[in-house]
Amino acid sequence: MAHRDSRPVSSPSHPFRRALADTRRTSATSNGEDDLKLFVVSFTAFFVCFYSVLL
């Protein structure tokens, strides 16, 4: 006889997996601020590297 669970098949069973599933849903709804921050950090790093090569 197979054991039946009351949870749906797609729901994570471990609390850590449930927490990861929640963060995945919230991080997918980015409003573009993360893209701007990534651009600024990347541009700054490129500028510092390029400037250090010239000196």
Secondary structure, DSSP 8 states (H G I E B T S, - for coil): -----SS-TTS--SHHHHHHHHHHHHHTS--SHHHHHHHHHHHHHHHHHHHHHH-
